[in-house]
Amino acid sequence: MSKLFTRKMFGLFFYYLHTLLINLFVRDILFIFTHGNVFIFLLIFMFFRIKVFLISFLFGILLIKFLLLTYSRFFIYNHKNS
């Protein structure tokens, strides 16, 4: 039961992250095609997107490490006490 819960939680987290990134990149591509000044857009807007992506990626790695450590300690504690 606990493994199923953690799999569902990680599945929902990665599904949310995947759809968020797809929505961001699709919106950026549509903005490129609807506006004429592509060069300035690539310099400013995509640089900002890459920074946001890297920050969110690092935050996601830290969150996964924290969740894994917390759940492993919780399961070991429950297993020893049962």
LOKELO-23821 format. One record per residue: residue number from 0; residue in one letter; x, y, z of N, C-alpha, C, CB in turn. Coordinates in steps of 0.05 Angstrom, whole numbers, plus 5000, padded with zeros to 4 digits. Glycine has a CB too. Example, Ala and Ser with C-alpha at 12.3 -4.5 7.8 and 13.67 -1.06 7.14 Angstrom:
BEGIN
@num=0 | residu=A | nc1=5264 | nc2=4886 | nc3=5156 | cac1=5246 | cac2=4910 | cac3=5156 | cc1=5264 | cc2=4934 | cc3=5156 | cbc1=5226 | cbc2=4911 | cbc3=5181 $
@num=1 | residu=S | nc1=5257 | nc2=4955 | nc3=5142 | cac1=5273 | cac2=4979 | cac3=5143 | cc1=5258 | cc2=5001 | cc3=5157 | cbc1=5282 | cbc2=4988 | cbc3=5114 $
//
This chain:
BEGIN
@num=0 | residu=M | nc1=5017 | nc2=4976 | nc3=5000 | cac1=5000 | cac2=5000 | cac3=5000 | cc1=5017 | cc2=5025 | cc3=5000 | cbc1=4981 | cbc2=5000 | cbc3=5024 $
@num=1 | residu=S | nc1=5039 | nc2=5025 | nc3=5016 | cac1=5055 | cac2=5049 | cac3=5017 | cc1=5071 | cc2=5053 | cc3=4991 | cbc1=5075 | cbc2=5047 | cbc3=5041 $
@num=2 | residu=K | nc1=5080 | nc2=5031 | nc3=4979 | cac1=5095 | cac2=5034 | cac3=4953 | cc1=5076 | cc2=5045 | cc3=4932 | cbc1=5107 | cbc2=5008 | cbc3=4945 $
@num=3 | residu=L | nc1=5051 | nc2=5036 | nc3=4932 | cac1=5031 | cac2=5045 | cac3=4913 | cc1=5026 | cc2=5075 | cc3=4917 | cbc1=5005 | cbc2=5030 | cbc3=4915 $
@num=4 | residu=F | nc1=5024 | nc2=5084 | nc3=4942 | cac1=5020 | cac2=5112 | cac3=4947 | cc1=5043 | cc2=5129 | cc3=4938 | cbc1=5015 | cbc2=5117 | cbc3=4977 $
@num=5 | residu=T | nc1=5068 | nc2=5121 | nc3=4943 | cac1=5091 | cac2=5137 | cac3=4934 | cc1=5093 | cc2=5137 | cc3=4904 | cbc1=5117 | cbc2=5126 | cbc3=4947 $
@num=6 | residu=R | nc1=5087 | nc2=5114 | nc3=4891 | cac1=5087 | cac2=5114 | cac3=4861 | cc1=5066 | cc2=5133 | cc3=4850 | cbc1=5082 | cbc2=5086 | cbc3=4851 $
@num=7 | residu=K | nc1=5043 | nc2=5133 | nc3=4862 | cac1=5022 | cac2=5152 | cac3=4852 | cc1=5030 | cc2=5181 | cc3=4856 | cbc1=4995 | cbc2=5147 | cbc3=4866 $
@num=8 | residu=M | nc1=5043 | nc2=5186 | nc3=4879 | cac1=5051 | cac2=5214 | cac3=4885 | cc1=5073 | cc2=5223 | cc3=4866 | cbc1=5061 | cbc2=5216 | cbc3=4914 $
@num=9 | residu=F | nc1=5093 | nc2=5206 | nc3=4861 | cac1=5114 | cac2=5214 | cac3=4843 | cc1=5103 | cc2=5216 | cc3=4814 | cbc1=5137 | cbc2=5194 | cbc3=4844 $
@num=10 | residu=G | nc1=5084 | nc2=5198 | nc3=4807 | cac1=5072 | cac2=5199 | cac3=4781 | cc1=5057 | cc2=5225 | cc3=4776 | cbc1=5054 | cbc2=5176 | cbc3=4777 $
@num=11 | residu=L | nc1=5042 | nc2=5233 | nc3=4796 | cac1=5027 | cac2=5259 | cac3=4794 | cc1=5047 | cc2=5282 | cc3=4792 | cbc1=5008 | cbc2=5262 | cbc3=4817 $
@num=12 | residu=F | nc1=5068 | nc2=5281 | nc3=4808 | cac1=5088 | cac2=5303 | cac3=4808 | cc1=5101 | cc2=5306 | cc3=4780 | cbc1=5109 | cbc2=5299 | cbc3=4829 $
@num=13 | residu=F | nc1=5110 | nc2=5283 | nc3=4769 | cac1=5123 | cac2=5284 | cac3=4743 | cc1=5103 | cc2=5291 | cc3=4720 | cbc1=5137 | cbc2=5258 | cbc3=4737 $
@num=14 | residu=Y | nc1=5078 | nc2=5282 | nc3=4723 | cac1=5058 | cac2=5290 | cac3=4703 | cc1=5053 | cc2=5320 | cc3=4704 | cbc1=5032 | cbc2=5274 | cbc3=4709 $
@num=15 | residu=Y | nc1=5051 | nc2=5331 | nc3=4728 | cac1=5047 | cac2=5360 | cac3=4730 | cc1=5071 | cc2=5375 | cc3=4719 | cbc1=5043 | cbc2=5368 | cbc3=4760 $
@num=16 | residu=L | nc1=5095 | nc2=5366 | nc3=4725 | cac1=5119 | cac2=5380 | cac3=4715 | cc1=5121 | cc2=5378 | cc3=4685 | cbc1=5144 | cbc2=5368 | cbc3=4728 $
@num=17 | residu=H | nc1=5114 | nc2=5355 | nc3=4674 | cac1=5115 | cac2=5351 | cac3=4645 | cc1=5095 | cc2=5369 | cc3=4630 | cbc1=5110 | cbc2=5322 | cbc3=4638 $
@num=18 | residu=T | nc1=5070 | nc2=5370 | nc3=4640 | cac1=5050 | cac2=5387 | cac3=4627 | cc1=5056 | cc2=5416 | cc3=4631 | cbc1=5022 | cbc2=5381 | cbc3=4639 $
@num=19 | residu=L | nc1=5068 | nc2=5424 | nc3=4653 | cac1=5076 | cac2=5452 | cac3=4657 | cc1=5097 | cc2=5460 | cc3=4637 | cbc1=5086 | cbc2=5456 | cbc3=4686 $
@num=20 | residu=L | nc1=5118 | nc2=5443 | nc3=4633 | cac1=5139 | cac2=5450 | cac3=4614 | cc1=5128 | cc2=5450 | cc3=4586 | cbc1=5162 | cbc2=5430 | cbc3=4616 $
@num=21 | residu=I | nc1=5111 | nc2=5432 | nc3=4579 | cac1=5099 | cac2=5432 | cac3=4552 | cc1=5083 | cc2=5457 | cc3=4547 | cbc1=5082 | cbc2=5407 | cbc3=4547 $
@num=22 | residu=N | nc1=5067 | nc2=5465 | nc3=4567 | cac1=5051 | cac2=5490 | cac3=4564 | cc1=5069 | cc2=5514 | cc3=4560 | cbc1=5033 | cbc2=5493 | cbc3=4588 $
@num=23 | residu=L | nc1=5091 | nc2=5516 | nc3=4576 | cac1=5109 | cac2=5539 | cac3=4574 | cc1=5122 | cc2=5540 | cc3=4546 | cbc1=5130 | cbc2=5537 | cbc3=4596 $
@num=24 | residu=F | nc1=5132 | nc2=5517 | nc3=4536 | cac1=5146 | cac2=5518 | cac3=4511 | cc1=5127 | cc2=5522 | cc3=4487 | cbc1=5162 | cbc2=5492 | cbc3=4507 $
@num=25 | residu=V | nc1=5103 | nc2=5511 | nc3=4489 | cac1=5083 | cac2=5516 | cac3=4468 | cc1=5075 | cc2=5545 | cc3=4467 | cbc1=5058 | cbc2=5498 | cbc3=4472 $
@num=26 | residu=R | nc1=5072 | nc2=5557 | nc3=4490 | cac1=5065 | cac2=5586 | cac3=4491 | cc1=5088 | cc2=5603 | cc3=4479 | cbc1=5059 | cbc2=5595 | cbc3=4519 $
@num=27 | residu=D | nc1=5113 | nc2=5595 | nc3=4486 | cac1=5135 | cac2=5610 | cac3=4475 | cc1=5137 | cc2=5607 | cc3=4444 | cbc1=5162 | cbc2=5600 | cbc3=4487 $
@num=28 | residu=I | nc1=5132 | nc2=5583 | nc3=4434 | cac1=5133 | cac2=5579 | cac3=4405 | cc1=5111 | cc2=5595 | cc3=4391 | cbc1=5131 | cbc2=5549 | cbc3=4398 $
@num=29 | residu=L | nc1=5087 | nc2=5595 | nc3=4403 | cac1=5065 | cac2=5611 | cac3=4391 | cc1=5072 | cc2=5640 | cc3=4392 | cbc1=5039 | cbc2=5605 | cbc3=4406 $
@num=30 | residu=F | nc1=5085 | nc2=5649 | nc3=4413 | cac1=5093 | cac2=5678 | cac3=4415 | cc1=5113 | cc2=5684 | cc3=4393 | cbc1=5104 | cbc2=5684 | cbc3=4442 $
@num=31 | residu=I | nc1=5131 | nc2=5666 | nc3=4387 | cac1=5151 | cac2=5671 | cac3=4366 | cc1=5137 | cc2=5674 | cc3=4339 | cbc1=5172 | cbc2=5648 | cbc3=4365 $
@num=32 | residu=F | nc1=5117 | nc2=5656 | nc3=4333 | cac1=5104 | cac2=5657 | cac3=4307 | cc1=5085 | cc2=5681 | cc3=4304 | cbc1=5089 | cbc2=5631 | cbc3=4302 $
@num=33 | residu=T | nc1=5074 | nc2=5691 | nc3=4327 | cac1=5055 | cac2=5713 | cac3=4324 | cc1=5069 | cc2=5740 | cc3=4325 | cbc1=5035 | cbc2=5711 | cbc3=4346 $
@num=34 | residu=H | nc1=5093 | nc2=5742 | nc3=4336 | cac1=5107 | cac2=5768 | cac3=4337 | cc1=5131 | cc2=5767 | cc3=4319 | cbc1=5116 | cbc2=5774 | cbc3=4366 $
@num=35 | residu=G | nc1=5138 | nc2=5790 | nc3=4309 | cac1=5158 | cac2=5791 | cac3=4288 | cc1=5187 | cc2=5791 | cc3=4298 | cbc1=5154 | cbc2=5815 | cbc3=4271 $
@num=36 | residu=N | nc1=5192 | nc2=5803 | nc3=4321 | cac1=5219 | cac2=5807 | cac3=4330 | cc1=5229 | cc2=5782 | cc3=4345 | cbc1=5221 | cbc2=5831 | cbc3=4349 $
@num=37 | residu=V | nc1=5238 | nc2=5763 | nc3=4329 | cac1=5246 | cac2=5736 | cac3=4340 | cc1=5272 | cc2=5738 | cc3=4354 | cbc1=5247 | cbc2=5715 | cbc3=4318 $
@num=38 | residu=F | nc1=5291 | nc2=5755 | nc3=4345 | cac1=5318 | cac2=5755 | cac3=4356 | cc1=5318 | cc2=5766 | cc3=4385 | cbc1=5336 | cbc2=5772 | cbc3=4339 $
@num=39 | residu=I | nc1=5304 | nc2=5787 | nc3=4389 | cac1=5302 | cac2=5799 | cac3=4417 | cc1=5287 | cc2=5779 | cc3=4435 | cbc1=5288 | cbc2=5826 | cbc3=4416 $
@num=40 | residu=F | nc1=5267 | nc2=5766 | nc3=4424 | cac1=5252 | cac2=5747 | cac3=4440 | cc1=5271 | cc2=5724 | cc3=4449 | cbc1=5229 | cbc2=5736 | cbc3=4424 $
@num=41 | residu=L | nc1=5287 | nc2=5714 | nc3=4430 | cac1=5305 | cac2=5692 | cac3=4437 | cc1=5326 | cc2=5701 | cc3=4457 | cbc1=5319 | cbc2=5681 | cbc3=4412 $
@num=42 | residu=L | nc1=5335 | nc2=5725 | nc3=4455 | cac1=5356 | cac2=5734 | cac3=4474 | cc1=5345 | cc2=5738 | cc3=4502 | cbc1=5368 | cbc2=5761 | cbc3=4464 $
@num=43 | residu=I | nc1=5322 | nc2=5750 | nc3=4504 | cac1=5312 | cac2=5758 | cac3=4531 | cc1=5294 | cc2=5736 | cc3=4542 | cbc1=5296 | cbc2=5784 | cbc3=4530 $
@num=44 | residu=F | nc1=5273 | nc2=5728 | nc3=4527 | cac1=5252 | cac2=5711 | cac3=4539 | cc1=5261 | cc2=5683 | cc3=4543 | cbc1=5228 | cbc2=5712 | cbc3=4521 $
@num=45 | residu=M | nc1=5276 | nc2=5671 | nc3=4523 | cac1=5285 | cac2=5643 | cac3=4526 | cc1=5306 | cc2=5641 | cc3=4547 | cbc1=5295 | cbc2=5633 | cbc3=4499 $
@num=46 | residu=F | nc1=5323 | nc2=5662 | nc3=4550 | cac1=5343 | cac2=5661 | cac3=4572 | cc1=5329 | cc2=5660 | cc3=4599 | cbc1=5362 | cbc2=5686 | cbc3=4570 $
@num=47 | residu=F | nc1=5308 | nc2=5676 | nc3=4601 | cac1=5292 | cac2=5676 | cac3=4626 | cc1=5279 | cc2=5648 | cc3=4630 | cbc1=5271 | cbc2=5698 | cbc3=4626 $
@num=48 | residu=R | nc1=5269 | nc2=5636 | nc3=4609 | cac1=5256 | cac2=5610 | cac3=4611 | cc1=5276 | cc2=5589 | cc3=4619 | cbc1=5243 | cbc2=5602 | cbc3=4584 $
@num=49 | residu=I | nc1=5301 | nc2=5590 | nc3=4608 | cac1=5321 | cac2=5570 | cac3=4615 | cc1=5329 | cc2=5573 | cc3=4644 | cbc1=5346 | cbc2=5573 | cbc3=4597 $
@num=50 | residu=K | nc1=5331 | nc2=5598 | nc3=4654 | cac1=5337 | cac2=5602 | cac3=4682 | cc1=5315 | cc2=5591 | cc3=4700 | cbc1=5342 | cbc2=5631 | cbc3=4688 $
@num=51 | residu=V | nc1=5290 | nc2=5596 | nc3=4692 | cac1=5267 | cac2=5586 | cac3=4708 | cc1=5267 | cc2=5556 | cc3=4707 | cbc1=5241 | cbc2=5598 | cbc3=4697 $
@num=52 | residu=F | nc1=5273 | nc2=5544 | nc3=4684 | cac1=5273 | cac2=5515 | cac3=4682 | cc1=5294 | cc2=5503 | cc3=4699 | cbc1=5277 | cbc2=5506 | cbc3=4653 $
@num=53 | residu=L | nc1=5318 | nc2=5515 | nc3=4699 | cac1=5340 | cac2=5504 | cac3=4716 | cc1=5334 | cc2=5506 | cc3=4746 | cbc1=5366 | cbc2=5518 | cbc3=4710 $
@num=54 | residu=I | nc1=5322 | nc2=5529 | nc3=4754 | cac1=5315 | cac2=5533 | cac3=4782 | cc1=5294 | cc2=5513 | cc3=4790 | cbc1=5305 | cbc2=5561 | cbc3=4787 $
@num=55 | residu=S | nc1=5273 | nc2=5509 | nc3=4773 | cac1=5252 | cac2=5490 | cac3=4780 | cc1=5262 | cc2=5461 | cc3=4780 | cbc1=5229 | cbc2=5493 | cbc3=4761 $
@num=56 | residu=F | nc1=5282 | nc2=5455 | nc3=4761 | cac1=5293 | cac2=5428 | cac3=4760 | cc1=5309 | cc2=5422 | cc3=4786 | cbc1=5311 | cbc2=5425 | cbc3=4736 $
@num=57 | residu=L | nc1=5325 | nc2=5442 | nc3=4794 | cac1=5341 | cac2=5438 | cac3=4819 | cc1=5322 | cc2=5436 | cc3=4843 | cbc1=5361 | cbc2=5460 | cbc3=4823 $
@num=58 | residu=F | nc1=5301 | nc2=5452 | nc3=4844 | cac1=5282 | cac2=5451 | cac3=4866 | cc1=5268 | cc2=5424 | cc3=4866 | cbc1=5262 | cbc2=5474 | cbc3=4864 $
@num=59 | residu=G | nc1=5262 | nc2=5413 | nc3=4842 | cac1=5249 | cac2=5387 | cac3=4841 | cc1=5267 | cc2=5365 | cc3=4851 | cbc1=5240 | cbc2=5381 | cbc3=4812 $
@num=60 | residu=I | nc1=5293 | nc2=5367 | nc3=4844 | cac1=5312 | cac2=5347 | cac3=4854 | cc1=5314 | cc2=5348 | cc3=4885 | cbc1=5340 | cbc2=5350 | cbc3=4842 $
@num=61 | residu=L | nc1=5315 | nc2=5372 | nc3=4895 | cac1=5316 | cac2=5375 | cac3=4925 | cc1=5291 | cc2=5365 | cc3=4938 | cbc1=5321 | cbc2=5404 | cbc3=4932 $
@num=62 | residu=L | nc1=5268 | nc2=5370 | nc3=4925 | cac1=5242 | cac2=5361 | cac3=4936 | cc1=5241 | cc2=5330 | cc3=4936 | cbc1=5219 | cbc2=5373 | cbc3=4921 $
@num=63 | residu=I | nc1=5250 | nc2=5318 | nc3=4914 | cac1=5250 | cac2=5289 | cac3=4913 | cc1=5268 | cc2=5277 | cc3=4933 | cbc1=5258 | cbc2=5279 | cbc3=4884 $
@num=64 | residu=K | nc1=5292 | nc2=5289 | nc3=4937 | cac1=5311 | cac2=5278 | cac3=4958 | cc1=5298 | cc2=5281 | cc3=4985 | cbc1=5337 | cbc2=5294 | cbc3=4957 $
@num=65 | residu=F | nc1=5285 | nc2=5303 | nc3=4991 | cac1=5273 | cac2=5307 | cac3=5017 | cc1=5250 | cc2=5287 | cc3=5021 | cbc1=5262 | cbc2=5336 | cbc3=5020 $
@num=66 | residu=L | nc1=5234 | nc2=5283 | nc3=5001 | cac1=5212 | cac2=5264 | cac3=5004 | cc1=5222 | cc2=5235 | cc3=5007 | cbc1=5193 | cbc2=5265 | cbc3=4979 $
@num=67 | residu=L | nc1=5243 | nc2=5228 | nc3=4992 | cac1=5254 | cac2=5201 | cac3=4995 | cc1=5266 | cc2=5197 | cc3=5023 | cbc1=5275 | cbc2=5196 | cbc3=4974 $
@num=68 | residu=L | nc1=5281 | nc2=5216 | nc3=5033 | cac1=5292 | cac2=5214 | cac3=5060 | cc1=5270 | cc2=5212 | cc3=5081 | cbc1=5311 | cbc2=5237 | cbc3=5066 $
@num=69 | residu=T | nc1=5250 | nc2=5229 | nc3=5078 | cac1=5229 | cac2=5229 | cac3=5098 | cc1=5213 | cc2=5203 | cc3=5098 | cbc1=5210 | cbc2=5252 | cbc3=5093 $
@num=70 | residu=Y | nc1=5206 | nc2=5194 | nc3=5074 | cac1=5190 | cac2=5169 | cac3=5073 | cc1=5207 | cc2=5145 | cc3=5081 | cbc1=5179 | cbc2=5165 | cbc3=5045 $
@num=71 | residu=S | nc1=5233 | nc2=5144 | nc3=5074 | cac1=5249 | cac2=5121 | cac3=5082 | cc1=5252 | cc2=5120 | cc3=5112 | cbc1=5277 | cbc2=5122 | cbc3=5068 $
@num=72 | residu=R | nc1=5256 | nc2=5143 | nc3=5125 | cac1=5258 | cac2=5143 | cac3=5154 | cc1=5231 | cc2=5135 | cc3=5167 | cbc1=5266 | cbc2=5171 | cbc3=5164 $
@num=73 | residu=F | nc1=5210 | nc2=5144 | nc3=5155 | cac1=5183 | cac2=5137 | cac3=5166 | cc1=5178 | cc2=5107 | cc3=5163 | cbc1=5161 | cbc2=5153 | cbc3=5152 $
@num=74 | residu=F | nc1=5184 | nc2=5096 | nc3=5140 | cac1=5179 | cac2=5067 | cac3=5136 | cc1=5197 | cc2=5050 | cc3=5153 | cbc1=5182 | cbc2=5060 | cbc3=5106 $
@num=75 | residu=I | nc1=5223 | nc2=5058 | nc3=5156 | cac1=5241 | cac2=5043 | cac3=5173 | cc1=5232 | cc2=5044 | cc3=5202 | cbc1=5270 | cbc2=5053 | cbc3=5170 $
@num=76 | residu=Y | nc1=5223 | nc2=5067 | nc3=5211 | cac1=5214 | cac2=5070 | cac3=5238 | cc1=5189 | cc2=5053 | cc3=5243 | cbc1=5207 | cbc2=5100 | cbc3=5245 $
@num=77 | residu=N | nc1=5170 | nc2=5053 | nc3=5224 | cac1=5146 | cac2=5036 | cac3=5227 | cc1=5152 | cc2=5007 | cc3=5226 | cbc1=5125 | cbc2=5044 | cbc3=5206 $
@num=78 | residu=H | nc1=5172 | nc2=5000 | nc3=5209 | cac1=5179 | cac2=4971 | cac3=5206 | cc1=5192 | cc2=4961 | cc3=5231 | cbc1=5197 | cbc2=4967 | cbc3=5182 $
@num=79 | residu=K | nc1=5209 | nc2=4977 | nc3=5244 | cac1=5222 | cac2=4969 | cac3=5269 | cc1=5202 | cc2=4966 | cc3=5292 | cbc1=5244 | cbc2=4988 | cbc3=5276 $
@num=80 | residu=N | nc1=5182 | nc2=4983 | nc3=5292 | cac1=5163 | cac2=4983 | cac3=5315 | cc1=5141 | cc2=4963 | cc3=5311 | cbc1=5152 | cbc2=5011 | cbc3=5318 $
@num=81 | residu=S | nc1=5138 | nc2=4952 | nc3=5288 | cac1=5116 | cac2=4934 | cac3=5284 | cc1=5123 | cc2=4905 | cc3=5291 | cbc1=5107 | cbc2=4934 | cbc3=5255 $
//
